[in-house]
Amino acid sequence: MNAIAAPAAADDNGLETGLNATLREPISADGTPVLGKTYTVPARHGRAVRVKAGQTIRIANPHGTQVCDTWIFNAEHLNEFLSFEHTRAYIDRIIPQPGDPLVTNHRRPIAELVADTSPGVHDTLMAACDLYRYRNLGVEGYHDNCADNLRLALKAIGLRTREVPQPFNLWMNIPVKPDYSVEWLPPVSKAGDYVDIKAAIDCVVVMSACPQDIIPINALNPLDVEFTVLDPAVSSHS
């Protein structure tokens, strides 16, 4: 059950504003995965996983309609992380394509998008949903949110971030129109689509199966996503 809490004053943005089962259900005590094992990120919750340099994580959309907010942190120093304000400048496009590096706030590659079976429609513009977002949408009390899923998933493996970076919003469909306004539309991915992301350094990857159920980015029905840290002895990107 969610614990309703008012946002608390803090010296940083790392304090959760409420609780859910994310905190109690890490994949392992420190986030180390079993290579080749597929894990589920339950609807409305988050998970964190350690991905070593050279390893590839496959993030899958089994239903085709679910957005997955995704963050990548330097495992040694969580104050370095995938930053899309830096990545967009580095790759000269808004949405990465296979072969593009994903760079940090220190302007160096932390990972590479190596495969994408979907139409390639993702979002790199919108902040993770948070308690304040849902209050703006008229929600009273606590609502599960991606920002807290990030905080709780890290806390579950003994880590803490001081801020909530811009996520890689996988499969989120936010077209920019000619007048520079945007729309909030359901994903165009299909069931079973996945992306493969290869780590350039030792990383912690955090995923949130976005709980947004008020606007139609998840077709108004949040569902689970899956991830696998591929075993290089048996995996391929074909």
Accessible surface in RSA format (square Angstrom, percent):
REM  Atomic radii and reference values for relative SASA: ProtOr
REM  Chains: A
REM  Algorithm: Lee & Richards
REM  Probe-radius: 1.40
REM  Slices: 20
REM RES _ NUM      All-atoms   Total-Side   Main-Chain    Non-polar    All polar
REM                ABS   REL    ABS   REL    ABS   REL    ABS   REL    ABS   REL
RES MET A   1   214.50 111.1 149.52  99.0  64.98 154.7 124.03 105.5  90.47 119.9
RES ASN A   2    57.87  39.9  42.41  41.0  15.45  37.2   8.35  20.1  49.52  47.9
RES ALA A   3    46.06  42.4  39.06  60.3   7.00  15.9  46.06  64.9   0.00   0.0
RES ILE A   4   129.06  73.4  98.33  73.3  30.73  74.1  98.33  70.8  30.73  83.4
RES ALA A   5    42.28  38.9  34.80  53.7   7.49  17.0  40.34  56.8   1.94   5.1
RES ALA A   6    77.36  71.1  57.57  88.8  19.79  45.0  59.03  83.1  18.33  48.6
RES PRO A   7    40.46  29.5  18.92  17.2  21.54  78.3  19.09  15.8  21.37 132.8
RES ALA A   8    62.35  57.3  36.46  56.3  25.89  58.9  43.08  60.7  19.27  51.0
RES ALA A   9   109.11 100.3  69.66 107.5  39.45  89.7  80.76 113.7  28.35  75.1
RES ALA A  10    54.07  49.7  11.66  18.0  42.41  96.5  23.11  32.5  30.96  82.0
RES ASP A  11   146.03 102.3 110.05 109.5  35.98  85.1  32.94  77.5 113.10 112.8
RES ASP A  12    36.14  25.3  12.07  12.0  24.08  56.9  18.44  43.4  17.70  17.7
RES ASN A  13    72.74  50.2  67.95  65.7   4.79  11.5  22.48  54.1  50.25  48.6
RES GLY A  14     4.88   6.0   0.00   N/A   4.88   6.0   0.00   0.0   4.88  10.9
RES LEU A  15    69.70  38.8  62.98  45.1   6.72  16.9  63.18  44.4   6.52  17.5
RES GLU A  16    28.50  16.4  18.50  14.0   9.99  23.8   5.26  10.2  23.23  19.0
RES THR A  17     8.88   6.3   7.80   7.9   1.08   2.6   8.41  11.3   0.46   0.7
RES GLY A  18     2.43   3.0   0.00   N/A   2.43   3.0   2.10   5.8   0.33   0.7
RES LEU A  19    63.09  35.1  63.09  45.1   0.00   0.0  63.09  44.3   0.00   0.0
RES ASN A  20     5.51   3.8   2.49   2.4   3.02   7.3   5.20  12.5   0.32   0.3
RES ALA A  21    19.59  18.0  17.15  26.5   2.44   5.5  17.15  24.2   2.44   6.5
RES THR A  22     1.23   0.9   0.35   0.4   0.89   2.1   0.35   0.5   0.89   1.3
RES LEU A  23    51.62  28.7  42.95  30.7   8.67  21.8  42.95  30.2   8.67  23.3
RES ARG A  24   153.85  64.6 124.08  63.3  29.77  70.9  69.12  94.5  84.73  51.4
RES GLU A  25    78.31  45.0  69.90  52.9   8.40  20.0  31.08  60.1  47.22  38.6
RES PRO A  26    46.61  34.0  25.01  22.8  21.59  78.5  28.81  23.8  17.79 110.6
RES ILE A  27    33.11  18.8   3.84   2.9  29.28  70.6  10.30   7.4  22.81  61.9
RES SER A  28    36.84  31.1  25.02  33.4  11.83  27.2  36.84  78.5   0.00   0.0
RES ALA A  29    92.12  84.7  67.76 104.6  24.37  55.4  74.49 104.9  17.63  46.7
RES ASP A  30    67.39  47.2  67.16  66.8   0.23   0.6  27.02  63.6  40.37  40.3
RES GLY A  31     0.00   0.0   0.00   N/A   0.00   0.0   0.00   0.0   0.00   0.0
RES THR A  32    66.93  47.6  60.61  61.4   6.32  15.1  51.28  68.9  15.65  23.7
RES PRO A  33    17.13  12.5   5.73   5.2  11.41  41.5   5.93   4.9  11.20  69.6
RES VAL A  34    94.05  61.9  89.76  81.3   4.29  10.3  94.05  81.7   0.00   0.0
RES LEU A  35    70.88  39.5  52.06  37.2  18.82  47.3  52.06  36.6  18.82  50.7
RES GLY A  36    40.93  50.5   0.00   N/A  40.93  50.5  15.68  43.0  25.26  56.6
RES LYS A  37   105.42  51.4  97.62  59.9   7.81  18.6  56.42  50.8  49.00  52.2
RES THR A  38    74.28  52.8  50.91  51.6  23.37  55.7  29.55  39.7  44.73  67.6
RES TYR A  39    20.89   9.8  17.58  10.0   3.31   8.6  17.49  13.1   3.40   4.2
RES THR A  40    66.03  47.0  52.96  53.7  13.08  31.2  30.09  40.4  35.95  54.3
RES VAL A  41     0.13   0.1   0.13   0.1   0.00   0.0   0.13   0.1   0.00   0.0
RES PRO A  42    41.84  30.5  40.19  36.6   1.65   6.0  41.84  34.5   0.00   0.0
RES ALA A  43    31.05  28.5  23.69  36.6   7.36  16.8  23.69  33.4   7.36  19.5
RES ARG A  44    66.88  28.1  66.88  34.1   0.00   0.0  30.92  42.3  35.96  21.8
RES HIS A  45    34.46  18.8  34.46  23.9   0.00   0.0  27.62  28.5   6.84   8.0
RES GLY A  46     0.01   0.0   0.00   N/A   0.01   0.0   0.00   0.0   0.01   0.0
RES ARG A  47    16.55   6.9  15.56   7.9   0.99   2.4   2.23   3.1  14.32   8.7
RES ALA A  48     3.46   3.2   0.02   0.0   3.44   7.8   0.02   0.0   3.44   9.1
RES VAL A  49     0.00   0.0   0.00   0.0   0.00   0.0   0.00   0.0   0.00   0.0
RES ARG A  50    63.61  26.7  62.36  31.8   1.25   3.0  24.38  33.3  39.23  23.8
RES VAL A  51     2.06   1.4   0.82   0.7   1.24   3.0   1.56   1.4   0.51   1.4
RES LYS A  52   127.98  62.4 127.98  78.5   0.00   0.0  70.54  63.5  57.44  61.2
RES ALA A  53    54.96  50.5  33.56  51.8  21.40  48.7  33.90  47.7  21.06  55.8
RES GLY A  54    43.50  53.6   0.00   N/A  43.50  53.6  25.63  70.3  17.87  40.0
RES GLN A  55    29.85  16.7  27.80  20.3   2.05   4.9  10.95  23.3  18.90  14.3
RES THR A  56    10.13   7.2   8.08   8.2   2.05   4.9   3.61   4.9   6.52   9.9
RES ILE A  57     1.34   0.8   1.34   1.0   0.00   0.0   1.34   1.0   0.00   0.0
RES ARG A  58    54.86  23.0  54.39  27.7   0.47   1.1  14.54  19.9  40.33  24.4
RES ILE A  59     0.01   0.0   0.01   0.0   0.00   0.0   0.01   0.0   0.00   0.0
RES ALA A  60    18.61  17.1  18.61  28.7   0.00   0.0  18.61  26.2   0.00   0.0
RES ASN A  61     0.00   0.0   0.00   0.0   0.00   0.0   0.00   0.0   0.00   0.0
RES PRO A  62    38.91  28.4  21.42  19.5  17.49  63.6  25.01  20.7  13.89  86.3
RES HIS A  63    77.96  42.6  59.72  41.5  18.24  46.7  44.67  46.0  33.29  38.7
RES GLY A  64     1.43   1.8   0.00   N/A   1.43   1.8   1.14   3.1   0.28   0.6
RES THR A  65    48.42  34.4  48.29  49.0   0.12   0.3  44.51  59.8   3.91   5.9
RES GLN A  66     0.19   0.1   0.11   0.1   0.08   0.2   0.08   0.2   0.11   0.1
RES VAL A  67     0.01   0.0   0.01   0.0   0.00   0.0   0.01   0.0   0.00   0.0
RES CYS A  68     0.00   0.0   0.00   0.0   0.00   0.0   0.00   0.0   0.00   0.0
RES ASP A  69     4.20   2.9   4.20   4.2   0.00   0.0   0.00   0.0   4.20   4.2
RES THR A  70     0.18   0.1   0.08   0.1   0.10   0.2   0.08   0.1   0.10   0.1
RES TRP A  71     3.77   1.5   2.17   1.0   1.61   3.8   3.77   2.0   0.00   0.0
RES ILE A  72     1.98   1.1   1.34   1.0   0.64   1.5   1.34   1.0   0.64   1.7
RES PHE A  73     0.00   0.0   0.00   0.0   0.00   0.0   0.00   0.0   0.00   0.0
RES ASN A  74     8.99   6.2   8.99   8.7   0.00   0.0   0.00   0.0   8.99   8.7
RES ALA A  75    18.32  16.8   5.52   8.5  12.79  29.1   5.52   7.8  12.79  33.9
RES GLU A  76   130.26  74.8 105.47  79.8  24.79  59.0  37.62  72.8  92.64  75.6
RES HIS A  77   117.47  64.2 112.09  77.9   5.38  13.8  71.87  74.1  45.60  53.1
RES LEU A  78    28.33  15.8  19.37  13.9   8.96  22.5  19.91  14.0   8.43  22.7
RES ASN A  79    95.81  66.1  83.85  81.0  11.97  28.8  33.38  80.3  62.43  60.3
RES GLU A  80     4.21   2.4   4.21   3.2   0.00   0.0   0.34   0.7   3.87   3.2
RES PHE A  81    16.87   8.4  16.87  10.4   0.00   0.0  16.87  10.2   0.00   0.0
RES LEU A  82     3.31   1.8   1.11   0.8   2.20   5.5   1.11   0.8   2.20   5.9
RES SER A  83     5.27   4.5   3.36   4.5   1.91   4.4   2.80   6.0   2.47   3.5
RES PHE A  84     0.48   0.2   0.12   0.1   0.36   0.9   0.12   0.1   0.36   1.0
RES GLU A  85   123.82  71.1 106.72  80.7  17.10  40.7  27.28  52.8  96.54  78.8
RES HIS A  86    30.48  16.7  29.68  20.6   0.79   2.0  12.30  12.7  18.17  21.1
RES THR A  87     0.00   0.0   0.00   0.0   0.00   0.0   0.00   0.0   0.00   0.0
RES ARG A  88    67.44  28.3  62.78  32.0   4.66  11.1  16.48  22.5  50.96  30.9
RES ALA A  89    64.15  59.0  38.21  59.0  25.94  59.0  48.90  68.9  15.25  40.4
RES TYR A  90   109.42  51.1  79.95  45.5  29.47  76.7  56.55  42.5  52.87  65.2
RES ILE A  91    20.95  11.9   3.23   2.4  17.73  42.7  10.15   7.3  10.80  29.3
RES ASP A  92   127.96  89.6  94.58  94.1  33.39  79.0  35.53  83.6  92.44  92.2
RES ARG A  93    96.76  40.6  84.43  43.0  12.33  29.4  30.34  41.5  66.42  40.3
RES ILE A  94    84.75  48.2  81.19  60.5   3.56   8.6  81.19  58.5   3.56   9.7
RES ILE A  95    51.09  29.1  47.26  35.2   3.83   9.2  47.26  34.0   3.83  10.4
RES PRO A  96     2.01   1.5   0.08   0.1   1.93   7.0   0.08   0.1   1.93  12.0
RES GLN A  97    92.83  51.9  92.20  67.4   0.64   1.5  20.92  44.5  71.91  54.5
RES PRO A  98    75.15  54.8  51.85  47.3  23.30  84.7  52.46  43.3  22.69 141.0
RES GLY A  99    49.47  61.0   0.00   N/A  49.47  61.0  26.53  72.8  22.94  51.4
RES ASP A 100    14.26  10.0  14.26  14.2   0.00   0.0   0.00   0.0  14.26  14.2
RES PRO A 101    36.15  26.3  36.13  32.9   0.02   0.1  36.15  29.8   0.00   0.0
RES LEU A 102     0.00   0.0   0.00   0.0   0.00   0.0   0.00   0.0   0.00   0.0
RES VAL A 103     0.14   0.1   0.14   0.1   0.00   0.0   0.14   0.1   0.00   0.0
RES THR A 104     0.03   0.0   0.03   0.0   0.00   0.0   0.03   0.0   0.00   0.0
RES ASN A 105    42.25  29.1  26.60  25.7  15.65  37.7   9.58  23.1  32.66  31.6
RES HIS A 106   107.01  58.5  80.30  55.8  26.71  68.3  58.21  60.0  48.79  56.8
RES ARG A 107   148.62  62.4 133.02  67.8  15.59  37.1  50.31  68.8  98.31  59.6
RES ARG A 108   101.31  42.5 100.79  51.4   0.52   1.2  42.62  58.2  58.70  35.6
RES PRO A 109    52.62  38.4  47.86  43.6   4.76  17.3  47.86  39.5   4.76  29.6
RES ILE A 110     0.00   0.0   0.00   0.0   0.00   0.0   0.00   0.0   0.00   0.0
RES ALA A 111     1.75   1.6   0.75   1.2   1.01   2.3   1.09   1.5   0.67   1.8
RES GLU A 112    66.13  38.0  65.96  49.9   0.17   0.4  14.24  27.5  51.89  42.4
RES LEU A 113     0.01   0.0   0.01   0.0   0.00   0.0   0.01   0.0   0.00   0.0
RES VAL A 114    34.87  22.9  15.58  14.1  19.28  46.5  16.88  14.7  17.99  48.8
RES ALA A 115    12.41  11.4   9.55  14.7   2.86   6.5  12.41  17.5   0.00   0.0
RES ASP A 116    27.19  19.0   3.46   3.4  23.74  56.1   2.42   5.7  24.77  24.7
RES THR A 117    57.01  40.5  35.73  36.2  21.28  50.7  43.31  58.2  13.70  20.7
RES SER A 118    14.16  12.0   0.68   0.9  13.48  31.1   1.34   2.9  12.82  18.0
RES PRO A 119    89.99  65.6  48.95  44.6  41.04 149.2  62.67  51.7  27.32 169.8
RES GLY A 120    24.89  30.7   0.00   N/A  24.89  30.7  15.54  42.7   9.35  20.9
RES VAL A 121    47.71  31.4  44.57  40.4   3.14   7.6  44.60  38.8   3.11   8.4
RES HIS A 122     3.71   2.0   0.03   0.0   3.68   9.4   0.00   0.0   3.71   4.3
RES ASP A 123     3.47   2.4   1.03   1.0   2.44   5.8   2.51   5.9   0.96   1.0
RES THR A 124     0.18   0.1   0.00   0.0   0.18   0.4   0.00   0.0   0.18   0.3
RES LEU A 125    67.40  37.5  42.87  30.7  24.54  61.7  44.19  31.0  23.21  62.5
RES MET A 126    36.97  19.1  36.26  24.0   0.70   1.7  17.93  15.2  19.04  25.2
RES ALA A 127    82.16  75.5  60.73  93.7  21.43  48.7  61.26  86.3  20.89  55.3
RES ALA A 128     7.86   7.2   0.48   0.7   7.38  16.8   0.83   1.2   7.03  18.6
RES CYS A 129    14.18  10.7   7.87   8.8   6.31  14.8  10.75  27.2   3.43   3.7
RES ASP A 130    39.20  27.5  39.20  39.0   0.00   0.0   3.99   9.4  35.21  35.1
RES LEU A 131     2.97   1.7   2.11   1.5   0.86   2.2   2.11   1.5   0.86   2.3
RES TYR A 132   110.16  51.4 109.24  62.2   0.91   2.4  87.27  65.6  22.89  28.2
RES ARG A 133    69.84  29.3  66.78  34.0   3.06   7.3  25.37  34.7  44.48  27.0
RES TYR A 134     0.45   0.2   0.45   0.3   0.00   0.0   0.45   0.3   0.00   0.0
RES ARG A 135   115.48  48.5  98.67  50.3  16.82  40.0  36.42  49.8  79.06  47.9
RES ASN A 136   126.33  87.1  89.42  86.4  36.91  88.9  22.77  54.8 103.56 100.1
RES LEU A 137    54.93  30.6  28.42  20.3  26.51  66.6  33.85  23.8  21.08  56.7
RES GLY A 138    60.04  74.0   0.00   N/A  60.04  74.0  36.46 100.1  23.58  52.8
RES VAL A 139    33.38  22.0  22.35  20.2  11.03  26.6  27.47  23.9   5.90  16.0
RES GLU A 140   164.87  94.7 137.16 103.8  27.72  66.0  55.64 107.6 109.23  89.2
RES GLY A 141    35.05  43.2   0.00   N/A  35.05  43.2  21.94  60.2  13.11  29.4
RES TYR A 142    22.93  10.7   0.76   0.4  22.17  57.7   1.32   1.0  21.61  26.6
RES HIS A 143    17.70   9.7  14.85  10.3   2.85   7.3  17.27  17.8   0.43   0.5
RES ASP A 144     8.08   5.7   7.71   7.7   0.37   0.9   0.00   0.0   8.08   8.1
RES ASN A 145     0.26   0.2   0.26   0.3   0.00   0.0   0.00   0.0   0.26   0.3
RES CYS A 146     0.01   0.0   0.01   0.0   0.00   0.0   0.00   0.0   0.01   0.0
RES ALA A 147     2.57   2.4   2.57   4.0   0.00   0.0   2.57   3.6   0.00   0.0
RES ASP A 148     0.00   0.0   0.00   0.0   0.00   0.0   0.00   0.0   0.00   0.0
RES ASN A 149     0.05   0.0   0.01   0.0   0.03   0.1   0.05   0.1   0.00   0.0
RES LEU A 150     0.00   0.0   0.00   0.0   0.00   0.0   0.00   0.0   0.00   0.0
RES ARG A 151    16.30   6.8  11.32   5.8   4.98  11.9   3.00   4.1  13.31   8.1
RES LEU A 152     0.00   0.0   0.00   0.0   0.00   0.0   0.00   0.0   0.00   0.0
RES ALA A 153     2.28   2.1   0.00   0.0   2.28   5.2   1.57   2.2   0.72   1.9
RES LEU A 154     0.08   0.0   0.08   0.1   0.00   0.0   0.08   0.1   0.00   0.0
RES LYS A 155   101.60  49.6  89.77  55.1  11.83  28.2  61.08  55.0  40.52  43.2
RES ALA A 156    18.93  17.4   0.84   1.3  18.10  41.2   4.20   5.9  14.73  39.0
RES ILE A 157     8.92   5.1   0.59   0.4   8.33  20.1   1.15   0.8   7.77  21.1
RES GLY A 158    68.19  84.1   0.00   N/A  68.19  84.1  37.53 103.0  30.66  68.7
RES LEU A 159    39.40  21.9  32.22  23.1   7.18  18.0  36.42  25.6   2.98   8.0
RES ARG A 160   121.59  51.1 102.63  52.3  18.96  45.1  63.87  87.3  57.72  35.0
RES THR A 161     2.80   2.0   1.30   1.3   1.51   3.6   0.93   1.2   1.88   2.8
RES ARG A 162   146.82  61.6 139.75  71.2   7.08  16.8  55.23  75.5  91.59  55.5
RES GLU A 163    80.19  46.0  80.19  60.7   0.00   0.0  20.25  39.2  59.94  48.9
RES VAL A 164    32.79  21.6   9.95   9.0  22.84  55.0   9.95   8.6  22.84  62.0
RES PRO A 165     9.18   6.7   1.27   1.2   7.91  28.7   8.31   6.9   0.87   5.4
RES GLN A 166    44.60  24.9  31.21  22.8  13.39  31.9  25.59  54.5  19.01  14.4
RES PRO A 167     0.19   0.1   0.08   0.1   0.11   0.4   0.19   0.2   0.00   0.0
RES PHE A 168     0.18   0.1   0.18   0.1   0.00   0.0   0.18   0.1   0.00   0.0
RES ASN A 169     1.42   1.0   1.42   1.4   0.00   0.0   0.00   0.0   1.42   1.4
RES LEU A 170     0.00   0.0   0.00   0.0   0.00   0.0   0.00   0.0   0.00   0.0
RES TRP A 171     1.51   0.6   0.52   0.3   0.99   2.3   1.27   0.7   0.24   0.4
RES MET A 172     8.10   4.2   8.10   5.4   0.00   0.0   6.50   5.5   1.59   2.1
RES ASN A 173    15.53  10.7  15.53  15.0   0.00   0.0   0.02   0.0  15.52  15.0
RES ILE A 174    14.04   8.0   0.33   0.2  13.71  33.0   0.92   0.7  13.12  35.6
RES PRO A 175    45.98  33.5  34.95  31.9  11.03  40.1  45.84  37.8   0.14   0.9
RES VAL A 176    69.15  45.5  39.04  35.3  30.12  72.6  39.04  33.9  30.12  81.7
RES LYS A 177    80.09  39.1  75.38  46.2   4.72  11.2  34.19  30.8  45.90  48.9
RES PRO A 178   135.20  98.5 105.53  96.2  29.67 107.8 118.86  98.1  16.34 101.6
RES ASP A 179   105.07  73.6  76.79  76.4  28.28  66.9  48.37 113.8  56.69  56.5
RES TYR A 180   189.26  88.4 168.20  95.7  21.06  54.8 120.63  90.7  68.62  84.6
RES SER A 181    44.87  37.9  34.80  46.4  10.07  23.2  43.69  93.0   1.19   1.7
RES VAL A 182    50.94  33.5  32.46  29.4  18.47  44.5  32.46  28.2  18.47  50.1
RES GLU A 183    65.80  37.8  62.75  47.5   3.05   7.3  12.39  24.0  53.41  43.6
RES TRP A 184    77.42  31.1  68.40  33.1   9.03  21.2  51.46  27.4  25.97  42.1
RES LEU A 185    61.10  34.0  61.10  43.7   0.00   0.0  61.10  42.9   0.00   0.0
RES PRO A 186    55.51  40.5  53.51  48.8   1.99   7.2  53.51  44.2   1.99  12.4
RES PRO A 187    16.65  12.1   0.12   0.1  16.54  60.1   0.12   0.1  16.54 102.8
RES VAL A 188    76.34  50.2  52.98  48.0  23.36  56.3  59.87  52.0  16.47  44.7
RES SER A 189    15.78  13.3   1.32   1.8  14.46  33.3   1.32   2.8  14.46  20.3
RES LYS A 190   128.24  62.6 122.28  75.0   5.96  14.2 108.13  97.3  20.11  21.4
RES ALA A 191    67.30  61.9  44.27  68.3  23.03  52.4  44.57  62.8  22.73  60.2
RES GLY A 192    44.82  55.3   0.00   N/A  44.82  55.3  30.56  83.9  14.26  31.9
RES ASP A 193     2.12   1.5   1.34   1.3   0.77   1.8   0.61   1.4   1.50   1.5
RES TYR A 194    37.61  17.6  37.61  21.4   0.00   0.0  26.09  19.6  11.52  14.2
RES VAL A 195     0.03   0.0   0.03   0.0   0.00   0.0   0.03   0.0   0.00   0.0
RES ASP A 196     0.00   0.0   0.00   0.0   0.00   0.0   0.00   0.0   0.00   0.0
RES ILE A 197     2.70   1.5   2.41   1.8   0.29   0.7   2.41   1.7   0.29   0.8
RES LYS A 198    87.52  42.7  86.29  52.9   1.23   2.9  28.97  26.1  58.55  62.4
RES ALA A 199     6.70   6.2   2.61   4.0   4.09   9.3   3.19   4.5   3.51   9.3
RES ALA A 200    54.75  50.3  24.97  38.5  29.78  67.7  34.88  49.1  19.87  52.6
RES ILE A 201    36.27  20.6  34.23  25.5   2.04   4.9  36.27  26.1   0.00   0.0
RES ASP A 202    63.22  44.3  59.21  58.9   4.01   9.5  13.09  30.8  50.13  50.0
RES CYS A 203     1.69   1.3   0.66   0.7   1.02   2.4   0.37   0.9   1.31   1.4
RES VAL A 204     0.00   0.0   0.00   0.0   0.00   0.0   0.00   0.0   0.00   0.0
RES VAL A 205     3.28   2.2   3.28   3.0   0.00   0.0   3.28   2.9   0.00   0.0
RES VAL A 206     0.08   0.0   0.08   0.1   0.00   0.0   0.08   0.1   0.00   0.0
RES MET A 207     0.08   0.0   0.05   0.0   0.03   0.1   0.00   0.0   0.08   0.1
RES SER A 208     0.18   0.2   0.18   0.2   0.00   0.0   0.18   0.4   0.00   0.0
RES ALA A 209     0.00   0.0   0.00   0.0   0.00   0.0   0.00   0.0   0.00   0.0
RES CYS A 210     3.97   3.0   3.97   4.4   0.00   0.0   0.00   0.0   3.97   4.3
RES PRO A 211     0.00   0.0   0.00   0.0   0.00   0.0   0.00   0.0   0.00   0.0
RES GLN A 212     3.35   1.9   3.35   2.4   0.00   0.0   0.25   0.5   3.10   2.3
RES ASP A 213    49.96  35.0  33.55  33.4  16.40  38.8   9.93  23.4  40.03  39.9
RES ILE A 214    69.59  39.6  46.09  34.3  23.49  56.6  49.83  35.9  19.76  53.6
RES ILE A 215    28.85  16.4  28.32  21.1   0.54   1.3  28.85  20.8   0.00   0.0
RES PRO A 216    48.44  35.3  48.44  44.2   0.00   0.0  48.44  40.0   0.00   0.0
RES ILE A 217     5.59   3.2   5.59   4.2   0.00   0.0   5.59   4.0   0.00   0.0
RES ASN A 218     0.08   0.1   0.00   0.0   0.08   0.2   0.00   0.0   0.08   0.1
RES ALA A 219    46.36  42.6  27.11  41.8  19.25  43.8  31.15  43.9  15.21  40.3
RES LEU A 220    99.01  55.1  80.44  57.5  18.57  46.7  80.44  56.5  18.57  50.0
RES ASN A 221    83.46  57.6  82.03  79.3   1.43   3.5  20.47  49.3  62.99  60.9
RES PRO A 222    18.80  13.7   9.60   8.7   9.21  33.5   9.60   7.9   9.21  57.2
RES LEU A 223    45.93  25.6  45.55  32.6   0.38   1.0  45.93  32.3   0.00   0.0
RES ASP A 224    34.96  24.5  34.68  34.5   0.28   0.7   7.31  17.2  27.65  27.6
RES VAL A 225     0.09   0.1   0.09   0.1   0.00   0.0   0.09   0.1   0.00   0.0
RES GLU A 226    51.10  29.3  51.08  38.6   0.03   0.1   0.82   1.6  50.29  41.1
RES PHE A 227     1.02   0.5   0.04   0.0   0.98   2.5   1.02   0.6   0.00   0.0
RES THR A 228    14.72  10.5  14.72  14.9   0.00   0.0   6.75   9.1   7.97  12.0
RES VAL A 229     0.00   0.0   0.00   0.0   0.00   0.0   0.00   0.0   0.00   0.0
RES LEU A 230    17.17   9.6  15.87  11.4   1.30   3.3  15.96  11.2   1.21   3.3
RES ASP A 231    41.50  29.1  40.53  40.3   0.96   2.3   1.37   3.2  40.13  40.0
RES PRO A 232    96.96  70.7  72.30  65.9  24.66  89.7  76.12  62.9  20.84 129.5
RES ALA A 233    90.55  83.3  48.82  75.3  41.73  94.9  60.64  85.4  29.91  79.2
RES VAL A 234   123.01  80.9  86.03  77.9  36.98  89.1  94.51  82.1  28.50  77.3
RES SER A 235    40.42  34.2  13.06  17.4  27.36  63.0  10.86  23.1  29.55  41.4
RES SER A 236    68.59  58.0  54.05  72.1  14.54  33.5  42.23  89.9  26.36  36.9
RES HIS A 237    83.64  45.7  57.92  40.3  25.73  65.8  45.31  46.7  38.33  44.6
RES SER A 238   128.99 109.0  68.90  92.0  60.09 138.4  84.52 180.0  44.46  62.3
END  Absolute sums over single chains surface
CHAIN  1 A    10227.5       7779.9       2447.5       5705.2       4522.2
END  Absolute sums over all chains
TOTAL         10227.5       7779.9       2447.5       5705.2       4522.2
